[in-house]
Amino acid sequence: MTTLSLGYSPCPNDTFIFYALVHGRIDTGGIGFEEVLEDVETLNQMAREARLDITKASFHAFGYLRDDYCLLRAGGALGKGCGPLVVAREETDIRDLRGKTIAIPGRLTTAFLLLQTFDPSLKEKVIVMPFDHIINAVRGGAADAGLIIHESRFTYRRAGLRKVIDLGDWWERETGQPIPLGGIFAKRSLGAAVIGKVDSLIRRSVEYAFGHRSEPVSYIRRHAQEIEDEVTNQHIDLYVNDYSLDIGQDGERAVEELFRRAEESGIVPRSGKPLFISR
């Protein structure tokens, strides 16, 4: 049996997607997977060191990975109405945050790429911290504003914070395309046959989860820390969708547009490598 390292986050959307694959609910045809659960920013850094065969990573990180990794069609996080938010303690115009301290969930997150693309001056005074610490940092005054992702989208109002801007909404109005947040990436050195097989397995794992919605619940809860069931379900509903089955042509265009803007702004290096490896 061939065993591949598989990195993904403990967030509900990822544990939902990969449940069937790592629990023997689908026939993997002689491929085994060694799961590595880490937050996405840690996975981004591990991928930059080429430590994982298959991994979830942000599209921002992929900008630096394209020589070694290719994008898979299944398992990604793209969509509409699911982008990162900038929040603050008071009603604030985004322009008033120039020169202010903004807490971000990682320098390689797509959220930070979008913030820089929207207004490069907003990157001048950022502090990096785990995504689930940002709300408290803003509420407690350690940061003037926060760039929030994941389940924080659903909980920031409880902390008394106000939305400054929805960067996903800005992206959709600018481009008319879904926001590409994270994808599943494979080492190009695995070869087209193995990569194609893994891609198909991930799609089948997503299909299994959609068809057996209650079965992965205990696995999701075990890794979701203290997230409430309602928030967990909102999280899955928002980030796991048809794009998780196949990125589709509009998803491809969205990724290409994201890189076009990021390359023109000098945020990521240019690359001549294709997004995908053809079978």
N, C-alpha and C positions, 0 to 999 in steps of 0.2 A: 504493500500500500504506500502511495505517495502521501506524505504529510506536509501540509502547508501552514505556515503561521498566518493567522487571521486576526487583524486588529480592528476593534470597533469599540464604541463608547458604551458606558452603562446607562445611557439615556434610553427612555422607553421606546423611541422609534427604532433604535439599533437593536435592542434586545428582542423586540417584536419581529424585526426583519430576519434576524439570524437564528432565532429559536429553533426552527425545524432543521436547519443545516447542522447545528452543533449538537442536537439531541437525537439524531438518528431517525427523524420523522420522514426523511426522504432518502432515496437510494443515491449515494454520492458516487457510485461507480468506481470504487477503488481509491478515491481521494479522501484523506482524513484531514481534519482541521484542528489546529492547536490554537484555541482562542486566547487572545490577549485583550483584556478590557482595561482601557485607560481613557481619560478625558481626551477630547479631540485635539487639543493643543499639544498634549504629550504624544499622541499618535502622529501629529504633523512633524514633530521633531524626530521621532523614531523613523519615519519615512525618509526624512532628509538624510539620515544615516544609513538608509537602505536596509533596515533591520527586519522588515516585515515583507512576506511574500504578497499578501493581499491585505489592504487596509482601508478603513474609512479615513478620510482626510478632508480638510477644507479645500475649496477650489483656489483660495489664495495660496495655500501651501503647494498645490499642484503646479502653480506657476513656476516653482523652483524644482519640481520633480519630473518634469516632462521628458528629460533624457533617459531616466531610469524606469519610470512607471507610465502605464497607459490607463485610460478611463474605461471602466466597465459600463455597460448599458443599464444594468439593474442595480438596485440597492441604494441609489442616491437620494439626496434631500433637495428637491427643487419644488417650486410651486409659487402660488400667488397668495398674498396675505400672510406670509410666513417669515418676512424679513426681520432683521434686527431693529431695535428701537433705541433712541437716545432718550434718557429720562433724567429729570432733575427734581429738586425739592419744590420748586415754584414754577409757575407758568413762565416760560423763557423762550425768547426767539433764538433759533439755532445760531444766528450771527453773534449773539451776545456771549457765546461760549468760546469764541476765539481768544486764546491766551489763558483760558481757564483749564483746570485739571479735569480730565475725563478718564474714568476707570474703564479699561477694556479687557475682554476675556482672553487676549493673546494677540501677539503681533502677526501671527500667520492665519488668524481667523478671517473668513470671508467678511465678517462684520467689520473688521478694521479696514479691509480693502475697500469696502463700500464707503466707509467714513472718509477715507482719504480721497476717493474718487469724487465724492460729493463736494468736499472742501478740504484741500490739502493742508490748510492752516490749522485744522482741528487736530492734527497729529502732533502738534508741537509740545503739548504738556499732557502726555498720557501716562497712566500707571497701570501695570499689568497685574491682574489677580484672577483667581478662579472665578468662572462665570457666576457661581452661586454665592459669591461674597460681594458682588457689586452692589446689589440693592442696599445691603446694610452699610456699605461704605458711603454711598450717596446719602442715605438717610442720616447717618451719623456725622456727616460733614467732612469725611476723609477725602472726598472727591466732590467737585462741583456738579458733575453729571456722570452718567454711566451709560455704557453701550451694552445693552442686555440681549441675551439670546435664550434659546431653549425655553424651559418652563417659566423663566422669569417674565416672559411676555404675559403670562396669565396671573402673576402674583404681585407685580409692582404696585398696583393700585392699593392693595391691602396695606402696603408700607407707607401710603400717603404720598407717593411720588406721582409726578405729572409727565405725560409724554411730550417731548420736544419735537421729535420727528420720527416718522416710520421710514427707514431707509429702503425697505422693501417696496413700500408704496411709491416712493420717489423713483426707484429703479423701474417699476412697472410703467409709470407715467412717462418716463424718459424713453424707454425702449419698446414698450408694448410686449415685453417678454417675461417669462417666469424668472424668479430669482434663483440662481444656482448657489446653494449654500455649501453642501458637501457631497462628495461622491465616493465611490468605491474604486480603488486603484490597484492594479496588479503589476508586478515587476515584468518588464518587457522580456527579460531573459527567460521567463517561463515558457515562452513560445506561444504561437497562436492557438494551437490545439488545446493546450491546458487552460489558457486564458478563456477561450470560448466555452469550454466545459464548465469552468468555475462560474462564468457569467450566467450560464443556463441554470446552474444549481441555485444561485442566489435568487434568480427570478422564481424558481419553483419554491424556494423557502418563503418568499413574500406571498406567493399564491396560497401556500399552505396556511400561513398566518391569517390571511384574509378569510379563508374558508373555515378556520378553527379559532375564531377570535378569542374565546375564553381559555383555550389551552395554554398559551404562553404566560398567563397572568402571574402565576407564582414566580416564574423566572424573572419577569419584569419587576415585580415587587421586590425581589431579593436584591436587585441592583439599583433600584430607584431611590434608595435612601429613605427620606421621609416625605416623598411626594405623595399627595393625596390621590386616591383613585380617580377622582374627577379630573384633576390636573393631568394625570397620566393619560387618561383617555383623550383629553383635548390635545395633548402633545402628539400622540399617535395619529389622531385624525388630521392634524395640521401638517405633519412632516412625512407621513407615509401615504402615498397616493399613486395615481397612474404613472407618474414619473419614476416611482420606485420600481415599477415593473419594467419599464423601458423609458429611457430618457427622451426618446422621440426627436423629431426634426426640430421642433421649436425649442426643446431643451438644448440640443446641439447648438442652435443659433445663439441661445442665451449665453452659453459657455464661451463661444467664440467672441461674442460682443464684450463679455466681461474681460477677456484677455486682451482684446484689441484696445480697450480703454486703459487697462492696467499697464500694458506695454508702452502705449503712447505717453503715459504719465511717468514712466520710468519706475513703476512700483515693482514690477516683476521683469525678469530678463526675457528677451525674445527667444522663440524656439521654432525650429523647422519641423519638429516631430509631430506626427498626426495624433489627434486625441485618442483614437482607437487603434487596435491592431486587428487587421482583417483576418478572418478565419481562412 
